Amino acid sequence: MSDYSTEDIVKYSVTGDGARVKDAIQSVIASKIMAGMEAKKAGVAQAMFNTVPVSHDKQEVADTFVAAAAKETT
């Protein structure tokens, strides 16, 4: 596919060249879809590899519970 612009769509529409209008529309739409997919892909990759460290709050609660249980048995 050639690189068409929205101006080309208008120009070909005015001249009555239906085949070129169709090609231009498909090219413009394909370009927009590809740009959107590239942006989404970059966002997904960044979210996948730049994770926030997991907090250890659950471990602290478990340690506190074990320590409390140990005090009760002694």
Secondary structure, 3 states (H helix, E strand, C coil): CCCCCHHHHHHHHHHCCHHHHHHHHHHHHHHHHHHHHHHHHHHHHHHHHCCCCCCCHHHHHHHHHHHHHHHHHC
